[in-house]
Amino acid sequence: MTTVWLDVGTDADLEPGNMKRLDIGREPVLLANVEGTIVAVADTCTHEDASLSGGVLDEIGRASCRERV
């Protein structure tokens, strides 16, 4: 597997506690700012294949889709 880095913005573009979705090729990716640390995960919840980016980020950095809120 090859590692590919993409410039998707700066830390200042995503305030702490916020999330946003990016479509990288055919893959939906969730970017989240968890207490100043930017994390990236697949933007698909295991609950009915729902998008995490439309849900909420809790106080410890867990993303939940709107189906679970």
MIBA-696611 format. One line per 2 residues: their letters; for each residue x, y, z of N, C-alpha, C. Coordinates in steps of 0.05 Angstrom, whole numbers, m for minus. Atoms other than C-alpha are relative to their C-alpha. Layout:
% residues N
A = X/Y/Z/X/Y/Z/X/Y/Z ~ ...
% end
This chain:
% residues 69
MT = 17/m24/0/0/0/0/18/25/0 ~ m15/m24/2/25/69/m18/m13/22/17
TV = 11/m23/m15/17/129/29/0/24/m17 ~ 3/m25/15/m9/191/m4/m10/22/18
WL = 8/m23/m16/m13/259/30/m14/20/m17 ~ 15/m21/14/m64/310/8/m3/24/18
DV = 4/m25/m15/m67/383/30/m30/6/m1 ~ 29/m5/m2/m139/393/54/m6/25/17
GT = 4/m24/m16/m128/457/94/19/1/23 ~ m17/m3/m24/m98/481/159/m17/m5/25
DA = 14/4/m26/m116/470/232/m21/21/4 ~ 18/m22/m4/m149/538/232/m26/m2/m16
DL = 23/3/16/m198/515/179/m22/m17/13 ~ 18/17/m14/m231/467/228/2/5/30
EP = 0/m7/m28/m248/493/297/m3/m25/18 ~ 3/23/m18/m242/446/357/m30/m7/5
GN = 28/10/m3/m305/403/364/m16/m2/m25 ~ 14/1/25/m323/409/291/10/m23/m18
MK = m6/22/19/m324/357/235/m8/10/m28 ~ 9/m5/28/m328/359/159/7/m24/m17
RL = m4/22/18/m332/309/103/15/9/m24 ~ m15/m3/25/m284/303/45/m4/m25/m16
DI = 1/23/18/m292/258/m15/27/m2/m13 ~ m27/5/11/m223/231/m32/m3/m23/m19
GR = 6/20/20/m232/194/m97/m28/m9/4 ~ 27/10/m5/m291/149/m83/m4/m5/30
EP = 1/5/m29/m278/147/m8/m9/24/16 ~ 8/m22/m18/m317/191/41/18/m1/25
VL = m17/m2/m22/m270/215/95/m10/22/19 ~ 8/m19/m21/m288/250/161/25/12/12
LA = m21/m15/m14/m241/303/187/m13/11/25 ~ 10/m11/m25/m251/322/260/22/13/16
NV = m20/m14/m18/m216/370/307/m8/m8/28 ~ 4/10/m27/m212/335/374/20/14/19
EG = m16/m15/m18/m185/384/425/26/9/m12 ~ m23/m11/14/m137/414/374/15/m20/m17
TI = m13/21/16/m116/348/342/m19/m7/m23 ~ 16/7/23/m141/336/271/3/m30/m5
VA = 0/29/5/m161/263/259/m17/m5/m25 ~ 15/8/24/m186/229/196/m8/m29/2
VA = 10/27/0/m229/167/192/m20/m3/m23 ~ 21/5/20/m277/135/143/m26/13/9
DT = 25/m14/m7/m341/176/141/m25/m18/m3 ~ 22/18/2/m386/116/146/m4/m14/27
CT = 7/13/m25/m420/93/210/m7/m29/m6 ~ 8/28/3/m429/19/219/m30/m4/4
HE = 29/0/m4/m502/36/236/m13/8/m25 ~ 15/m5/25/m540/31/171/16/16/m21
DA = m17/m14/19/m480/59/131/m6/30/m2 ~ 6/m29/0/m498/130/152/26/16/2
SL = m23/m18/m1/m451/189/146/5/10/28 ~ m7/m11/m26/m414/209/210/0/30/0
SG = m4/m29/1/m403/280/186/m27/15/5 ~ 26/m13/m5/m478/295/192/m9/m3/29
GV = 7/5/m28/m478/273/265/13/19/19 ~ m12/m16/m21/m444/297/328/27/m12/9
LD = m25/8/m11/m375/295/359/m2/4/30 ~ 4/m3/m29/m378/281/434/25/12/13
EI = m21/m14/m15/m333/311/488/26/m15/1 ~ m25/15/0/m282/255/483/9/m8/m29
GR = m9/4/27/m278/255/407/m13/m23/m15 ~ 14/22/15/m326/199/387/m21/13/m18
AS = 20/m10/18/m367/214/325/m23/m20/m2 ~ 24/17/2/m438/188/321/m17/11/m23
CR = 18/m9/22/m484/190/260/m26/11/11 ~ 25/m12/m9/m550/227/264/m21/m22/7
ER = 19/22/m6/m586/159/267/2/m8/30 ~ m4/8/m28/m557/148/337/m4/23/20
V = 2/m24/m18/m566/219/364/m28/1/11
% end
